């Protein structure tokens, strides 16, 4: 990200806001492996590349990876976006359905609907590899279509061990020293507001954001920002970091001019 920003002529302030940590108990993932081996799932939905690999590592504690991959090849496998697709292709696991861009749960459900004749959900036993906060909308959508849904949490998000850079960034934003902020996941918004509240800087942060370019990588992140009352100014045409930085660089000056006139 720093290199992309610098190549577009910007000055970067990097503030790590999250880290992935394994769940202390992997009982759900282990149970998934045993049920998969027993033929108790008709479909598995993979939501992230990191989660796809992490789930395999857990299952490997009871079965060899080759057996796990062989089991996946016997059922319908669905991928939300390019990262789980890359892992599954590496394993030569056929993919029944892939969500189109911007690869949110909505596109995933639409892709399943469009392929319902070949891969029906009604009465099917479906496992969903989840990440971070559980996606209730996706699980509910699958259940509404008649699926018997099992959620498989694999890892969760935590604040970084060193929150110093994030605290410094919050302080700089509150002092109106930053022109643009780029969000690449919804959890970054959670943690930004959490740290700002701890610092008693949330009000100042919100005021500053009203004068800044707020860029979101895609619909899921934008949705979370709106839940906090923060309106994103833009999303790139494709949910990738390169597009996010490039689009922000092109539109930054005009958006800042408009917002600062409005803010007075």
N, C-alpha and C positions, 0 to 999 in steps of 0.2 A: 504494500500500500504506500509506504514511504517513497519508494522509487517511482511509482505511478504518479503520485502527487508532485514530486520534484520534476518529473519529465513534462508536466503540464504547467510548470512555472510557479507552483504553490510552495508554501512553507508548511511542513507537516508537524503536527503535534501528536505523537503516538501515545495513546493512553489505554493499555490493555485493560479490558473490563470484565473478562470472564476466562475460566479455564474448565476443561472437561475433566470430571473425576468419575471413576467407576463407582457404581452403587456398592455400598458396604455389603449388602446381601444380594447375591445373584440367583436367588431361589426361583424367581419367575423364569429367568433365562435357562436355568438348568432343567426346570420342569418342561419348558418349551422343547428342549433337545430330546428329552425322553418321549414326549408326546409325538414329536415329529417322527422319531424312530418307530413308534408304535402305529404310525399311519393315522394319527388323529387330527391332522390338518389337511385341508384341501387347497389352501392358498396361504402364502406368506407375503406381506407387504413390507418392503424395506424403504425407510424414509430418509436415511442419511448414509453416506459412505463410511464415516467413522463408526456409526452404530452397526452397520453391516459387518465390518471387521471385528468390532468389539463383541458382538453376539457370537460370532464364529469362535473367538478365543475362549469364551465361556463354555460353549458346547464342546470344544476340544478337550476340556478337562474330563469329559466322560466318553467322548467318541473321537476317533481320528478325523482330521479335517476331510480326508477323502470320502469317508462315510457320510459326513454331514453334507458335502457337496452332492453326493449321489442321491441323498434323500431329497434335496431341493430340486433336483432334476426330474423327480417323479411327480411333482405337483405344480400348480400355477404359481409363478413368481412375478410379483408386481414391484416396480421401482418408481419412486416419486420424481427423481431427477437424475442428472448426469453423474453425480458422484456414486450413488449406489449402483447405477448402470455400469460404471467402469469396473467396480469390484466384481460384480456378477459376470461380466464378460471375461475378466481375468480368470475366473473359475470355470468358464465355459458353461454357465448355467443359463438356459433359455429364459428369456423375459417375455411373459405373456402380454403385459400392458405397461406402458411407460407414460407418465403424466406429461403433457405438453407444457411448454413455457407459459407462465412463469413458475411452473412446478409447485403450486400450492396444493393444499388438500382439496380445494374446489376442482382444480384440473384433474386431480387423481380420481375423484369420484366421477367426473364427467367421462374420463377415459374408461373407467369400469362400466359405466352406463352404455357407452358406445360399443363395448365388447361383451355386452351381457349375453348375447346368444352363444358365444363360444365359452365364456367364463362367467356363468351366472353366480349371483351371490346368495340367492334365496336358499336357505337350508345349509349353506356351505360353512365349514369351520375355517375361520380366517384368523391368522396371527398377524399382529401389527408390531413391528420393531419401532419403538418410540424413543424419543430423545428429549432431554430437558423437561419442560412442562408438558404434561399429557395433552394431546390434541383431542379435546372432547367433541369438537364439531365433526372431525373425521370419524371417530368411533361411533358417534350417533348416526352419521350418514350411512355407515356400513350396516348398523343394526336396523335402520329404517328400511334398508333394502333386503332384509331377511337374513343377514349373515349372523353366525354365532361367533362373536368377536372375542379374541383373547389379546390383551395388551401385554407387550413384552418390553418393560423398561430396561435399558441397558446402561445408560450413564446419565448423569445430571450435570447441570451447570453450577459453578460456584464462582464467587469473586476470586480474583487473582490473589495469590499469597501476599504479594506486595501491592497494596492499593494506593501507594504514594503517587505514581503517575496519574492515576484516575482522579485523586483528590486535587492534584495540581491543575489538571485540566478543568475540573469543575470551578475552581477558584478563578482561573483565567477566563472562562466563559462568563462567570458572574461579573467580572471586571470589564466585560465587553472588549476583550483582547483577541477574540477569535471570530473569524468571519463565516466559517462554514463548519458543519459537523456531518460526518458520513456514518450512517448506521448500516451494518452488514448483517445483523441478526436482531430479532425482537428482544432477546435477553440483554443485549447491550443497553436498551432503553430502560429495562427493569433496574439494572445495576447502576446506571447513571443517576436515576432518580433516587435510588436507595442511598447512595453515597452523598448526594446533594442534601437529602433530608438529614442525614447524620451530621452534616456540616452546618446545618441551619442555613443553607444557601439555596433551597429549592425555589423560593419565590424569585430570587435574583436570577437564578438559572433560567426560569421560565420567561422572565422579562427579556433576558439576553437572547433567548432562542427566537423571540418574536422579531428580532432585528438581524438574525443570521439566516444563511442558507441551511435548511435542514433537508438532507438528501437521504433517501431510503433505497436499499437494494431491491426491494420488491414488495408485493402486496401483503405478505404475512407480517413483515416488519412495519410497514405503514399502518396496518391495522392496530398493532400494539401501540404505536405512537399516538394514534387517534384516541385510543382508550385512555391515555394519559392527558388528553386535551392538547396534544402537540400536532399541528398540521404539517405533514411533510410537504415540501415545496416541489419535489420532483422524484421520479423513479426513472432509471435508465430503461431503454427498450428491451434489454436482456438482463436478467438478474445475475450479473457477473461484475467483479470488482473493477475490471478494466473499463467497462461501459459506465459504471457508476462514477468513477473519477473523471473520465473524459466528458461525460454529460454535465457533471457539476462544474468543471472548468469552463465549459462553453456558456453555461447559463448563469454563472455566479454573479457577474457584474450587474446584469439586468435585474435579477431577483433581489439582490441586496439593495439596489437603487429603489426598487418599488417598495420593499418592506420598510426601509428606513424613512421614506417619505410618509408612508402610512403611520409609522410609529411616532413621527414627529421629532 
